[in-house]
């Protein structure tokens, strides 16, 4: 969407000789503007204003040329002078509003554009510029309303994109998603629209469609984050070749890969290739780069260390897993998966009491984790407290996200009743922020 500039057609009220002279100057100015000779066009409009200093339309046209020259302060001054001379000149309100948007004077732009509407300006483009002003003021509901009005009459890709942003911020995820889809449909060559559509689908839980959309990202698209999301979605769908390709594309776009990217790479390596040694090497190398002083990314470090501990568990190195899990808890005491993997390591070390205490703390951080409740049930069972174990398994069952997990928990509970205690899980956890 390009900024529009409105040139007013002049109605001259001068004596014939003066009218002819001013008309000639205007004609010459317009011809200079057509040649993109902005300096000459400005000079000619200023000459015309010397003969007709109270002509609002001339000031509007001069302001348009000043804007073309990149002199926004001079353009704003000329637009304001046009409106002082003729407050009914609606085109000047719109032009002034656009200039104020370009100079990031959001409240003033909103007020001026509202005046254009009040004064009767009827071109739908006004809704778009008003939407921009309201968006910059974070008045998301009003921005959404204005963009909707604009797209109803002019269904343009960029306008749908702005509508999607406003709707998302306004908590209207469904409308935002539909607007993103419209933007991508209207301009399939614009990778930004495809990217935003895919990310919105992923956030709304539409994993399969998000996967399909993000697979169409251009090879030249520079955003590593989008390929990380694609890799996670592919891993979720157990499409390991695609997950591996996506994580490689993400790494290729980052000269210094962030910890979470390395962590994702390691998890995909374990699950796709069954190569825990490679995952350990990746995660240990990243962990060695952690500075001794926190630098504002505690959660990233906690996730990486938690995944490293999970790989140690898979290799039955429970002591190393315990130490690494405790490091993760130290980096981010509110990150519940770190407590879970530390407890799993303690169970592997045959320390159920310590595991129980760690799990109770972790559940206090996040009561929604079925894995922690299940592992707490194991700890209680190993301590001989069958009633507490049953309660923990029931809590795990209530929080299980799928029927398959619920069936597995039921089978474990039956074995518990028969005193056949399950082993702690040894699968690395694909944890995310």
Long-range contacts (C-beta under 8 A, 24 or more apart in sequence): 1-128, 1-156, 1-158, 1-159, 3-98, 3-102, 4-94, 4-98, 4-125, 5-64, 5-67, 5-68, 5-95, 5-98, 6-60, 6-64, 6-91, 6-94, 6-95, 7-60, 7-61, 7-64, 8-56, 8-57, 8-60, 8-61, 8-89, 8-91, 8-92, 9-57, 10-55, 10-57, 10-58, 10-61, 11-57, 12-52, 12-55, 14-51, 14-52, 18-51, 18-52, 21-51, 22-48, 22-51, 22-52, 25-51, 26-58, 26-61, 29-61, 29-65, 33-65, 33-68, 36-68, 38-65, 38-68, 38-69, 39-69, 41-65, 41-68, 42-66, 42-69, 54-85, 55-85, 56-81, 56-82, 56-83, 56-85, 56-86, 56-89, 56-92, 57-82, 57-86, 57-89, 59-85, 59-92, 60-89, 60-91, 60-92, 60-95, 63-92, 63-95, 63-96, 63-99, 64-95, 67-95, 67-99, 72-99, 72-102, 72-103, 73-103, 75-99, 76-100, 76-103, 87-119, 88-119, 90-116, 90-119, 90-120, 90-121, 91-121, 93-119, 93-121, 94-121, 94-123, 94-125, 94-126, 94-129, 97-129, 97-130, 97-133, 98-129, 101-129, 101-132, 101-133, 101-136, 104-136, 106-133, 106-136, 106-137, 107-137, 109-133, 110-134, 110-137, 124-149, 124-150, 124-153, 124-154, 125-150, 125-154, 128-154, 128-159, 128-162, 131-162, 131-163, 131-166, 132-162, 134-166, 135-162, 135-165, 135-166, 138-169, 140-166, 140-167, 140-169, 140-170, 141-170, 143-170, 144-170, 144-172, 144-175, 151-179, 151-182, 155-182, 155-186, 156-186, 157-182, 157-183, 157-184, 157-186, 157-187, 157-190, 157-193, 158-183, 158-187, 160-186, 161-192, 161-193, 161-196, 164-196, 164-200, 168-200, 173-200, 173-203, 173-204, 174-204, 176-200, 177-201, 177-204, 177-206, 184-213, 191-217, 191-218, 191-220, 191-221, 195-221, 195-223, 195-226, 198-226, 198-229, 198-230, 199-226, 199-229, 202-229, 202-233, 207-233, 207-236, 207-237, 208-237, 211-237, 211-239, 215-242, 222-253, 223-253, 224-249, 224-250, 224-251, 224-253, 224-254, 224-261, 225-250, 227-253, 228-260, 228-261, 228-264, 231-264, 231-268, 232-264, 232-430, 232-432, 235-267, 235-268, 235-271, 235-272, 235-430, 240-268, 240-271, 240-272, 240-273, 241-272, 243-268, 243-272, 244-268, 244-272, 258-300, 259-286, 259-290, 259-297, 259-300, 259-301, 259-303, 259-304, 260-300, 260-303, 260-304, 260-433, 262-286, 262-304, 263-303, 263-304, 263-307, 263-431, 266-307, 266-308, 266-311, 267-307, 267-428, 267-430, 270-311, 270-314, 270-428, 271-428, 271-430, 276-311, 276-314, 276-315, 276-428, 279-307, 279-311, 279-428, 280-308, 280-311, 280-312, 280-315, 283-307, 283-308, 283-311, 284-308, 287-324, 294-331, 298-331, 298-332, 299-331, 299-332, 299-335, 299-433, 300-433, 301-328, 301-331, 301-332, 302-328, 302-329, 302-331, 302-332, 302-335, 302-338, 303-328, 303-335, 303-337, 303-431, 303-432, 303-433, 305-331, 305-338, 306-335, 306-337, 306-338, 306-341, 306-429, 306-431, 307-428, 307-429, 307-430, 307-431, 309-338, 309-341, 309-342, 309-345, 310-341, 310-427, 310-428, 310-429, 311-428, 312-345, 313-341, 313-344, 313-345, 313-348, 313-424, 313-425, 313-426, 313-428, 314-426, 314-427, 314-428, 316-348, 316-426, 318-345, 318-346, 318-348, 318-349, 319-345, 319-349, 321-345, 321-348, 322-346, 322-349, 333-365, 334-365, 335-365, 336-362, 336-363, 336-365, 336-366, 336-369, 336-372, 337-369, 337-429, 337-431, 338-362, 339-365, 339-372, 340-369, 340-371, 340-372, 340-375, 340-429, 341-429, 343-372, 343-375, 343-376, 343-379, 344-375, 344-424, 344-425, 344-426, 347-375, 347-378, 347-379, 347-382, 347-424, 348-424, 348-426, 352-378, 352-379, 352-380, 352-382, 352-383, 353-379, 353-383, 355-379, 356-380, 356-383, 368-399, 369-399, 370-395, 370-396, 370-397, 370-399, 370-400, 370-401, 370-405, 370-409, 371-396, 371-425, 371-429, 373-399, 374-409, 374-412, 375-424, 375-425, 377-416, 378-421, 378-422, 378-424, 381-416, 381-421, 382-421, 386-416, 389-416, 390-416
